[in-house]
Amino acid sequence: MKTATHPSYRRCVVTCACGNTFETRSTLPEIHVEVCSNCHPFYTGQQRLVDTAGRVERFKRKYGMK
C-alpha cells in the first residue's frame, strides 16, 4: 500500500440537528447531519414530517392535497 496516495482515517465527531453527537471514524474531522437514529421516526416510533426547504408544501400545492 502506498503511503502518499491514501487519506488519513481518523476519529470523527458527527453532530445532528437535534443536538445528538457521537464519535466514529472517517477521513473528515467532523460531519453535520439533519436526522440521526436519536430523532428519526423509524427509530423513535413517532410520525413526524421532516420538511427541508418547503418540499412538503410544494408537493401538496402541485397535487392539490390540503
Secondary structure as GFF3:
##gff-version 3
##sequence-region A 1 66
A	DSSP	beta_strand	10	16	.	.	.	ID=ss1
A	DSSP	beta_strand	21	26	.	.	.	ID=ss2
A	DSSP	beta_strand	30	33	.	.	.	ID=ss3
A	DSSP	alpha_helix	41	44	.	.	.	ID=ss4
A	DSSP	alpha_helix	55	63	.	.	.	ID=ss5
###
